[in-house]
Amino acid sequence: MKKWMERLTEGLSDAFEKAGYDPGYGKVTPSDRPDLCEYQCNGALAGAKAYKKAPRQIAGDVVERLRESPVFSAAEAVGPGFINLNVRPEALVSFLREMAEDEHLSVEKTREPRRIMIDYGGPNVAKPLHVGHLRSAIIGESIKRLGRFLGHEIIGDVHLGDWGLQMGLIITELKHRSPELVYFQEGYDGPYPEEAPFTIGELEEIYPAASARSKEDAAYKEEAMEATHKLQQGDPGFHALWEHILRVSVADLKRNYERLQVTFDLWKKESDAQPYIPEMVAYLKEKGYAHLDQGALVVDVKEEGDTKEIPPCMILKSDGASLYNTTDLATIVERMKLFHPDEILYVVDKRQELYFTQVFRCAKKAHLVEEDTQLTFLGFGTMNGKDGKPFKTRQGGVMRLEELMDDISEEMYRKIADNRSVKEENARKTAQIVGLAAIKYGDLSNQATKDYVFDIDRFTSFEGDTGPYLLYTIVRIGSILERYVEEGGDLEQGELQEATCASEKALMLELTGFGPAVEGAFAEKAPHKVCSYLYGLANAFNRFYHETKILSEEDPVQKSGWIQLLSLTKRVLETSIGLLGFSAPERM
Ligand code: ARG
């Protein structure tokens, strides 16, 4: 079935053709002046040169042909040659009826499905999830859902950081605290206990303690580096400990991501890429891509036309140790081998942009990926506090994700409890659902690359451009539909009717924008476009709702038609928030 904008363009192209012009000039776009018209076409201006005519005259000729148009109720040539357009309510309703019939809300699945891997976790084992991980999880999850909705194959990978110095630090700290543990005994070669010698709570205290000490105590740091090296060389005791750390930590991470409603298809880790390193290094050397520079193995990645210096990508340090780069390159090798994606998208803090430029260039230059494999970096900005500095706890520490979610839920609970229609036992659950929407929408409604201010008061408000406002709108529609059923109405009966007033037509026009919003957001990896669409739709609905007495309408055809309009609006709202990664409660 033809998309809405295509139908409009078709109507106009037809008129261009009938007036003797190239139909290619008939492109219709949403109006720049919604106060004057619903849509516009600027084709007459574009065609003026080719026809050596005043654009105003071309516009006039086309408008003449639009008089009988089945799509447009009004067409006017204005200014230097713009064509202002309004659509016929019957054309609009016929599109929306088809949309309501279609399970997929008239959004076509792509004809060219691609396999895209998204790297959007990046938490480090043994460190709790903190607000720094929030953005990557929220944005990545939404892009994943958008892509799937459009028919792409998306593979989400958490890509755990499990291989760096933090592991050596934890092992060292444990050794200082409990040197008697079997893991540290020379000559002992197993079996090792099944139970970890620490809980997640202890683990989370051990890491910061070790990290702080290593900053003051050089010998301690040396020991931690040595332990990291030993672990990476396969020391059995250290390896057994590392497995404990991983298991305890991953269980905790999973619980946290679940609470965020973020799910990964793959729980791969940096260490999984290690087996690919030796062969990759040998290949880079052999093919001459890598060379030694002051003892370190590097690949030059600067390119002609660079406006700033892009330093070489370092593959091995002079002591032969591998680095973050090495792991990321080996992960690319692994991903190509196991999944052969068309694209790998990294949703990571934008401060890592230069780093990813180096890694991508190196992967391309050395043909670790194919010519047409896309490597994309989506760098996001910082989540700041109201003081404009990176978000911190009241004590000034790094805010744990759990703590942040608890704070928001608590605030939502306070607001919901004020509203007596929700029973106590449900209020807690509802607060969690609405709280998640507040956090996610607060984040996603900003352009990903920009920094934003995390403002609990604003994000949890039921008014304005917020998650709770959208949920409130959905719940409001839900309760009208419920009352309709209680009064004997049947939600399956009735058909959308032509708009009877301006606010109703405006709502219907907004509904046609669903497909373009979703497609645009995915194409540009910009979930904020779905947010602004949703906000416009919710506003259009609420304006219509305030002007219309739906349940007391006497004409049954009109009444059931409105009910269908409400159902469709609710479906579009619910589908859209699902694509953003949250859902609505029954009541609030
Ligand atoms: N663990 C990394 C960090 O904390 C983020 C990983 C991002 N993904 C990647 N493939 N490098 O900075």
Boltz pocket constraint, residues with backbone or C-beta under 6 A from the ligand:
constraints:
  - pocket:
      binder: B
      contacts: [[A, 119], [A, 121], [A, 122], [A, 123], [A, 124], [A, 159], [A, 160], [A, 161], [A, 328], [A, 346], [A, 347], [A, 348]]
      max_distance: 6.0
